[in-house]
Amino acid sequence: MPNLKAIRVRISSVKSTRQITSAMKMVAAAKLRKAQDKIVRLRPYANKLHDILVNLSQSLAESEVENIYGRTSAPEKIMIIVITSNRGLCGAFNSNVIKEGRRIVADNYYEQYKKGNVRFLAIGKKGFDNLRKQKFSIAGEYNDLLNEVTFERTAEIAEKVMKSFVAGEFDRIEIIYNHFKNAAVQQLTREVFLPVETAPVTGKASMPADYIYEPGKEAIVKELIPKSLKIQFYKALLDSFVAENGARMTAMHKATDNATTMISELTLQYNKARQASITNQILEVVSGAEALKG
Protein backbone atom coordinates (compact mmCIF):
# COMPACT_ATOMS: atom_id res chain seq x y z
CA MET A 1 0.00 0.00 0.00
CA PRO A 2 1.45 3.45 -0.92
CA ASN A 3 2.45 5.76 1.89
CA LEU A 4 0.23 8.62 3.04
CA LYS A 5 2.43 11.37 1.61
CA ALA A 6 2.34 9.89 -1.90
CA ILE A 7 -1.47 9.66 -1.79
CA ARG A 8 -1.79 13.27 -0.54
CA VAL A 9 0.44 14.50 -3.38
CA ARG A 10 -1.62 12.60 -5.93
CA ILE A 11 -4.91 13.96 -4.55
CA SER A 12 -3.53 17.50 -4.74
CA SER A 13 -2.40 16.92 -8.33
CA VAL A 14 -5.79 15.56 -9.43
CA LYS A 15 -7.58 18.49 -7.77
CA SER A 16 -5.40 20.93 -9.72
CA THR A 17 -6.20 19.07 -12.93
CA ARG A 18 -9.91 19.18 -12.13
CA GLN A 19 -9.76 22.95 -11.71
CA ILE A 20 -8.13 23.30 -15.14
CA THR A 21 -10.61 21.00 -16.92
CA SER A 22 -13.56 22.71 -15.22
CA ALA A 23 -12.31 26.13 -16.35
CA MET A 24 -11.76 24.89 -19.92
CA LYS A 25 -15.28 23.44 -19.92
CA MET A 26 -16.77 26.81 -18.97
CA VAL A 27 -14.71 28.65 -21.60
CA ALA A 28 -15.78 26.18 -24.31
CA ALA A 29 -19.41 26.48 -23.21
CA ALA A 30 -19.29 30.28 -23.50
CA LYS A 31 -17.75 30.09 -27.00
CA LEU A 32 -20.26 27.41 -27.98
CA ARG A 33 -23.30 29.51 -27.02
CA LYS A 34 -22.00 32.50 -28.96
CA ALA A 35 -21.06 30.57 -32.11
CA GLN A 36 -24.13 28.30 -32.03
CA ASP A 37 -26.43 31.27 -32.53
CA LYS A 38 -24.54 32.18 -35.71
CA ILE A 39 -24.71 28.72 -37.29
CA VAL A 40 -28.39 28.27 -36.40
CA ARG A 41 -29.23 31.55 -38.16
CA LEU A 42 -26.97 30.82 -41.15
CA ARG A 43 -28.05 27.25 -41.97
CA PRO A 44 -31.53 27.92 -43.44
CA TYR A 45 -30.16 30.67 -45.68
CA ALA A 46 -27.12 28.64 -46.76
CA ASN A 47 -29.15 25.48 -47.43
CA LYS A 48 -31.75 27.29 -49.53
CA LEU A 49 -29.03 29.13 -51.43
CA HIS A 50 -27.32 25.79 -52.10
CA ASP A 51 -30.56 24.34 -53.52
CA ILE A 52 -30.89 27.33 -55.84
CA LEU A 53 -27.24 26.95 -56.84
CA VAL A 54 -27.72 23.28 -57.76
CA ASN A 55 -30.78 24.00 -59.91
CA LEU A 56 -29.08 26.99 -61.47
CA SER A 57 -26.08 24.86 -62.43
CA GLN A 58 -28.42 22.27 -63.90
CA SER A 59 -30.14 24.93 -65.96
CA LEU A 60 -26.81 26.32 -67.17
CA ALA A 61 -25.65 22.83 -68.15
CA GLU A 62 -28.66 22.57 -70.45
CA SER A 63 -27.98 25.96 -72.04
CA GLU A 64 -25.13 27.34 -74.12
CA VAL A 65 -23.81 29.54 -71.30
CA GLU A 66 -20.46 28.31 -69.99
CA ASN A 67 -20.42 27.61 -66.26
CA ILE A 68 -16.77 27.89 -65.25
CA TYR A 69 -17.61 26.42 -61.84
CA GLY A 70 -19.33 23.31 -63.19
CA ARG A 71 -16.81 21.34 -65.24
CA THR A 72 -17.75 17.67 -65.61
CA SER A 73 -14.44 16.24 -66.84
CA ALA A 74 -12.91 13.26 -65.05
CA PRO A 75 -11.03 14.53 -62.00
CA GLU A 76 -7.26 14.17 -62.28
CA LYS A 77 -6.04 16.89 -59.92
CA ILE A 78 -7.69 16.81 -56.51
CA MET A 79 -7.70 19.21 -53.58
CA ILE A 80 -9.02 18.03 -50.22
CA ILE A 81 -9.73 20.74 -47.65
CA VAL A 82 -9.54 19.42 -44.08
CA ILE A 83 -10.95 21.63 -41.32
CA THR A 84 -9.59 20.76 -37.88
CA SER A 85 -8.67 22.87 -34.84
CA ASN A 86 -5.58 24.66 -33.59
CA ARG A 87 -5.76 23.05 -30.14
CA GLY A 88 -6.41 19.59 -28.81
CA LEU A 89 -8.32 18.35 -25.76
CA CYS A 90 -11.47 17.85 -27.82
CA GLY A 91 -11.72 14.08 -28.05
CA ALA A 92 -11.61 12.47 -31.50
CA PHE A 93 -12.61 15.72 -33.23
CA ASN A 94 -9.35 16.13 -35.18
CA SER A 95 -8.37 12.50 -35.66
CA ASN A 96 -11.72 11.65 -37.31
CA VAL A 97 -11.20 14.32 -39.98
CA ILE A 98 -7.63 13.20 -40.72
CA LYS A 99 -8.66 9.53 -40.90
CA GLU A 100 -11.47 10.38 -43.31
CA GLY A 101 -9.06 12.32 -45.52
CA ARG A 102 -6.65 9.38 -45.70
CA ARG A 103 -9.54 6.99 -46.37
CA ILE A 104 -10.82 9.11 -49.26
CA VAL A 105 -7.39 9.18 -50.84
CA ALA A 106 -6.96 5.42 -50.46
CA ASP A 107 -10.44 4.49 -51.69
CA ASN A 108 -11.17 7.10 -54.36
CA TYR A 109 -8.02 8.87 -55.52
CA TYR A 110 -5.18 6.43 -55.06
CA GLU A 111 -4.15 6.52 -58.73
CA GLN A 112 -4.09 10.32 -58.70
CA TYR A 113 -2.18 10.23 -55.41
CA LYS A 114 0.55 8.03 -56.91
CA LYS A 115 0.94 10.61 -59.68
CA GLY A 116 1.28 13.40 -57.14
CA ASN A 117 -2.04 14.98 -58.11
CA VAL A 118 -3.69 14.95 -54.68
CA ARG A 119 -3.03 17.93 -52.42
CA PHE A 120 -4.44 18.96 -49.07
CA LEU A 121 -5.38 22.41 -47.88
CA ALA A 122 -5.21 22.47 -44.08
CA ILE A 123 -7.34 24.78 -41.98
CA GLY A 124 -6.27 24.16 -38.40
CA LYS A 125 -2.86 23.47 -36.89
CA LYS A 126 -3.69 19.91 -35.81
CA GLY A 127 -4.59 18.87 -39.32
CA PHE A 128 -1.55 20.56 -40.83
CA ASP A 129 0.88 18.92 -38.37
CA ASN A 130 -0.61 15.47 -38.93
CA LEU A 131 -0.62 15.73 -42.72
CA ARG A 132 2.97 16.99 -42.73
CA LYS A 133 4.07 14.02 -40.62
CA GLN A 134 2.31 11.68 -43.04
CA LYS A 135 4.26 13.27 -45.94
CA PHE A 136 1.16 14.42 -47.83
CA SER A 137 1.43 17.26 -50.32
CA ILE A 138 0.00 20.42 -48.75
CA ALA A 139 -1.28 23.23 -50.96
CA GLY A 140 -1.55 25.69 -48.07
CA GLU A 141 -2.36 26.23 -44.41
CA TYR A 142 -4.59 28.78 -42.73
CA ASN A 143 -4.30 28.25 -38.99
CA ASP A 144 -5.00 31.86 -38.04
CA LEU A 145 -8.40 31.65 -39.72
CA LEU A 146 -9.80 29.89 -36.63
CA ASN A 147 -8.77 32.62 -34.21
CA GLU A 148 -11.81 34.60 -35.30
CA VAL A 149 -14.18 33.04 -37.81
CA THR A 150 -15.65 35.84 -39.95
CA PHE A 151 -17.21 35.83 -43.40
CA GLU A 152 -14.77 38.44 -44.73
CA ARG A 153 -11.67 36.38 -43.89
CA THR A 154 -13.27 33.14 -45.02
CA ALA A 155 -14.35 34.67 -48.33
CA GLU A 156 -10.72 35.53 -49.13
CA ILE A 157 -9.68 31.89 -48.82
CA ALA A 158 -12.73 30.72 -50.80
CA GLU A 159 -11.81 33.19 -53.55
CA LYS A 160 -8.31 31.74 -53.82
CA VAL A 161 -9.69 28.20 -53.95
CA MET A 162 -12.19 29.12 -56.67
CA LYS A 163 -9.51 30.85 -58.74
CA SER A 164 -7.32 27.73 -58.58
CA PHE A 165 -10.26 25.67 -59.87
CA VAL A 166 -11.08 28.10 -62.69
CA ALA A 167 -7.40 28.22 -63.69
CA GLY A 168 -7.39 24.44 -64.04
CA GLU A 169 -4.99 23.78 -61.17
CA PHE A 170 -7.58 21.39 -59.70
CA ASP A 171 -10.44 19.43 -61.24
CA ARG A 172 -12.23 18.58 -58.00
CA ILE A 173 -12.22 20.20 -54.55
CA GLU A 174 -13.74 18.52 -51.52
CA ILE A 175 -14.22 19.64 -47.92
CA ILE A 176 -14.06 17.41 -44.84
CA TYR A 177 -15.28 18.81 -41.54
CA ASN A 178 -17.35 18.05 -38.44
CA HIS A 179 -21.00 19.05 -38.70
CA PHE A 180 -22.46 20.32 -35.43
CA LYS A 181 -25.60 18.52 -34.26
CA ASN A 182 -25.43 19.19 -30.54
CA ALA A 183 -22.80 19.66 -27.84
CA ALA A 184 -22.26 15.91 -27.54
CA VAL A 185 -22.58 14.86 -31.20
CA GLN A 186 -20.48 15.95 -34.18
CA GLN A 187 -21.19 14.37 -37.54
CA LEU A 188 -18.24 13.84 -39.88
CA THR A 189 -19.18 15.42 -43.22
CA ARG A 190 -17.72 15.26 -46.71
CA GLU A 191 -18.90 17.76 -49.31
CA VAL A 192 -17.95 18.53 -52.90
CA PHE A 193 -17.12 22.22 -53.07
CA LEU A 194 -16.21 22.35 -56.77
CA PRO A 195 -17.38 21.57 -59.37
CA VAL A 196 -20.88 22.71 -58.47
CA GLU A 197 -23.38 19.86 -58.45
CA THR A 198 -25.84 19.75 -61.35
CA ALA A 199 -28.40 17.52 -59.66
CA PRO A 200 -30.15 17.79 -56.29
CA VAL A 201 -29.03 15.56 -53.44
CA THR A 202 -30.81 12.19 -53.40
CA GLY A 203 -33.89 12.25 -51.21
CA LYS A 204 -34.44 16.00 -51.44
CA ALA A 205 -37.25 17.50 -53.40
CA SER A 206 -35.88 19.52 -56.30
CA MET A 207 -37.01 23.08 -56.97
CA PRO A 208 -38.21 24.09 -60.42
CA ALA A 209 -35.20 24.98 -62.55
CA ASP A 210 -37.24 27.19 -64.90
CA TYR A 211 -36.00 30.59 -63.70
CA ILE A 212 -36.37 34.01 -65.25
CA TYR A 213 -32.83 35.41 -65.37
CA GLU A 214 -32.26 39.09 -64.77
CA PRO A 215 -29.99 40.66 -65.94
CA GLY A 216 -28.85 37.44 -67.64
CA LYS A 217 -27.24 34.05 -67.21
CA GLU A 218 -23.74 35.41 -67.76
CA ALA A 219 -24.15 37.89 -64.91
CA ILE A 220 -25.55 35.13 -62.70
CA VAL A 221 -22.44 33.02 -63.28
CA LYS A 222 -20.16 35.96 -62.46
CA GLU A 223 -22.00 37.21 -59.38
CA LEU A 224 -24.42 34.78 -57.75
CA ILE A 225 -22.47 31.52 -58.01
CA PRO A 226 -19.24 32.88 -56.44
CA LYS A 227 -21.22 34.48 -53.59
CA SER A 228 -23.09 31.24 -52.98
CA LEU A 229 -19.85 29.25 -52.91
CA LYS A 230 -18.36 31.65 -50.37
CA ILE A 231 -21.43 31.20 -48.17
CA GLN A 232 -21.08 27.41 -48.37
CA PHE A 233 -17.40 27.62 -47.43
CA TYR A 234 -18.17 29.94 -44.51
CA LYS A 235 -20.92 27.60 -43.30
CA ALA A 236 -18.55 24.61 -43.29
CA LEU A 237 -15.90 26.55 -41.37
CA LEU A 238 -18.38 27.95 -38.83
CA ASP A 239 -19.99 24.52 -38.45
CA SER A 240 -16.59 23.03 -37.63
CA PHE A 241 -15.79 25.82 -35.17
CA VAL A 242 -19.05 25.26 -33.27
CA ALA A 243 -18.54 21.49 -33.31
CA GLU A 244 -15.00 21.94 -31.95
CA ASN A 245 -16.21 23.87 -28.93
CA GLY A 246 -19.00 21.35 -28.38
CA ALA A 247 -16.51 18.49 -28.51
CA ARG A 248 -14.12 20.28 -26.16
CA MET A 249 -16.88 21.10 -23.68
CA THR A 250 -18.00 17.47 -23.66
CA ALA A 251 -14.44 16.17 -23.31
CA MET A 252 -13.65 18.56 -20.44
CA HIS A 253 -16.94 17.68 -18.74
CA LYS A 254 -16.01 13.99 -18.82
CA ALA A 255 -12.49 14.78 -17.66
CA THR A 256 -13.85 16.79 -14.72
CA ASP A 257 -16.20 13.96 -13.75
CA ASN A 258 -13.36 11.43 -13.99
CA ALA A 259 -11.15 13.64 -11.81
CA THR A 260 -13.92 13.87 -9.20
CA THR A 261 -14.29 10.08 -9.20
CA MET A 262 -10.54 9.62 -8.89
CA ILE A 263 -10.38 12.06 -5.97
CA SER A 264 -13.09 10.08 -4.16
CA GLU A 265 -11.22 6.81 -4.73
CA LEU A 266 -7.90 8.30 -3.63
CA THR A 267 -9.50 9.83 -0.52
CA LEU A 268 -10.94 6.44 0.39
CA GLN A 269 -7.53 4.86 -0.20
CA TYR A 270 -5.90 7.55 1.94
CA ASN A 271 -8.34 6.98 4.80
CA LYS A 272 -7.75 3.23 4.67
CA ALA A 273 -3.99 3.74 4.68
CA ARG A 274 -4.22 6.17 7.58
CA GLN A 275 -6.45 3.81 9.55
CA ALA A 276 -4.05 0.96 8.91
CA SER A 277 -1.16 3.14 10.11
CA ILE A 278 -3.04 4.08 13.30
CA THR A 279 -3.94 0.44 13.92
CA ASN A 280 -0.30 -0.61 13.53
CA GLN A 281 0.80 2.07 15.98
CA ILE A 282 -1.78 0.94 18.54
CA LEU A 283 -0.65 -2.66 18.11
CA GLU A 284 2.97 -1.64 18.66
CA VAL A 285 2.06 0.21 21.88
CA VAL A 286 -0.01 -2.72 23.16
CA SER A 287 2.72 -5.17 22.26
CA GLY A 288 5.31 -3.04 24.02
CA ALA A 289 3.16 -2.80 27.15
CA GLU A 290 2.63 -6.55 27.21
CA ALA A 291 6.33 -7.09 26.77
CA LEU A 292 7.10 -4.86 29.76
CA LYS A 293 4.60 -6.76 31.90
CA GLY A 294 6.29 -10.02 30.97
N, C-alpha and C positions, 0 to 999 in steps of 0.2 A: 504494500500500500504506500503511495507517495506521501512524503512528509507534509506537514501543515503549511509550511512556508511556500512550497511549490504550488499547492492548491490555491492559496491566497493570491499568488502572483497571476495564476491563470484566470481566476475569477476577475481580477482587476483588468486584465488584458481583454477578456471577452466583453466586459462592461464598456470599455473604451470603444471597442469595435461596434457594439450595439448603438452607442451614441452617434457614431459616424453614419452607419446604415440608416438610422432613423432620420437623421438630418438630410441625407441624400434622398430618402423617400419623400420627404416634405417638399424639397426643391423640385423633384421630378413631378410631383402632383401639381404644384403651382404652374410649372411650364405646360403641363398637360392640359389643364383647364383653359389656359390662355390660347394655346394652339388648337385645341379641339373645337372651339367656337369658330375659328377660321375655316377649318376643313369641312365642318358641317354646313356652313353657309356656301362654301365654294362648290361642293359636290353636285347639287342639282343643276347649277349653271354649267359646270364643266361637262357633265354627262349629257345634257341636252345639246350642248354645242358639239360634242363628239358625234352624236347621232346625225346632226345636220351635216357635219363634215363628211361622214361616211356616205350619206346619200348624195351630197354634192360631188364627191369624187366619182361616184357611180355614174352620175349624170354627165360629168365631164368625160369619162371614159367612153361614153356612147356618142359624144360629139367630136367635132374636129379641133376643139380647143386643147392645146397641150397642157397637161397638168404635170409640172416639173416635180411635184411632190408625190406622184403616184406611179412611178415606173414599175413595170411588171416583169422585168427581165430576171433571169435566174440569179440569185444572189451569189456573188463570188467574194466580195469584200464586205466583211461584217464588223459592225461596232456593237459592243454590248456595254450598256451603261449600268453600273452597279451602284446602288445608293445604300451606303452603310452609315456608320456614325464615326465621330472623332474620338469618342471615349467608350470604354467597355462598361462592365458591371451592369449589363442589360440582358443577361441570359444568352439564349441562342440567336439573338436578333441579327448579329453580324455574320455568324458562321453559316446560318441558313441561306443568306443571300450569296455568299461565296460558293457554297456547295452547289447551289442551283446554277450559278454561272459556269462552273466546271462541268456540271452534268449536261448543260445545253451544248457546250463545245464538243463534248465527247459523243453525244447522241445525234446532234444535228449538223455540226459544222466541222467535223474532224478532218475531212479532206481539205477544206479551206484553211484550217489551222496548220496542217502540215506544210502548206504553201506559204505560211506567214501572212495570211489574209484576214486573220481574226485579231481584233484589237479591243482592249477594254478602256473605257473612260470611267475613272473612279471618282465618285463623290463621297467623301468620308475617308478619314485617315486609316481606319481599320481595314477597309477594303483595299486601299492602295498598298498598305504594308503587306497584306496577305498575298495579293496578286504579284507584287514584286518578288516576294520570296519564292513563289511558284514559277517564276521566270516567264510570266505572260507578257505579251507586248501591250504597253499602256500608251494610249493616245493622249492622255492628259489627266490631271488631277485637280480637283477643286474642293479642297478641305475647308477653306474659309467660308464657303457658301453656307455651311451649316451653323455658323456663328449667329447669323440673323437671316432667317429665310424670308426674303421679300420677292415680290413679282419682278421688280426692276432688275435685280441681280440675276435672278433665274432666267429672265428673258434674254439676257446677254449670252448666257451659255447655250440656250436653245437656239439662238440665232447662229452661233458658230457651228453647232451640230447640223442645222439645216443647210447652211452654206456648204459644208463638207459633203452632204448628200447631193445637193444640186450640182456641185462641181465634179461629181463622179468618184470622189475618194472612197465612198462606201455605197453599197447597193442595198443594204438592210441595216437598220438600227433598232435595237431592242433595249428595253428598260426592265431591270429587275429590282424590285423594292418590296418592302413590307407594307401591306395595306392595313390601316387601322380599323378594327372592328369594335373593340372595347379595350379597357385598360389591361385586361388579362389575355386578350387574344389578338394576335397579329397574323394576317394571312399573306403568305408569300405570293407575290404577283409577278407575272411576266407579261409585258405588253409590247406590241410592235409600234414603235414611234414613227418610223418611216420605212417603206413607203406607206402612204395613207391607205387604209383599207377601202375597198370598193364594194364591200357587201356588209350588211349588218351582222352583228354577232349572233350566232345560232341561239335560238330561243327568245330573241327580242323581236318585238313587233317593229317592222320597218315603217318609216314615215314616207309619205308620197315624195317621190324624187322629181315631180313635175313642178319646178320652181319658176317664178318670173324673175329674171335677173336684171338688176338695176344697180349700177350703170351698164354692166355687161359681164360676161363670163371671164374675160381677161382680167378685169379689175378685181373680180372675186378671188381669182387665183393669186393675185399679187397682194391682196389686203387681208381677206377673211381667213384663208387657209393658214398663213403664217401666224396670225393672232391666235387662232384656235389651237395650233400646235404648241405655242408658248403657254397657253392656259393648261393644256394637258401635261406638259412638262412640269409646270409649277404645282399642279395637283399631285403628281407623283412624289415630288420632293417634299411637299408639305405633309402628305400622307405618311411618308417615311419618318419625318421629324416627329409627328404626333405619336406614331407607333413606337418610336424609340423611347420617348418619355414614358409611355404606358408600360413598355417592357422593363424599363429601369425601375419604375415605381413598384411594379409587381416583384421584381427580383430583390429589391431592397426591403420590401415588406416581408418576404419569405426569409431573408437573411436576418432581419430583426427578430422575427419569431423564433428562428433557430437559435439565435444568440440567447434569447430569454429562456428557452428550453435548456440550453447548455448551462446557463448560470444556475438554474434550479438543480440540475443534476450534480454540478460541481459543489454547490452549497450542501446538498445532501451528503456527498462524498466527504466534504470537509467536516461536517458534523459527526459523521461516523468515525472518521480518523481521530477527531478530537476526543470523542467519547472513549475510543479504544485507548488513546494515550492516557486519559484520566484513570481508566480502569487499571491499566498496567501500573500506574503510579501508586494507586491504592493497594494493589496486590503486593507491590514491593514493600510498602510501609507495613502492611499486615505480616508479611513474611519476615521482615526484620524484627518486628515485635515478638513474634513467636520464637524466633531464633534466640532473642535475648532471654526470654523466659526459660528456654531449654538450657 
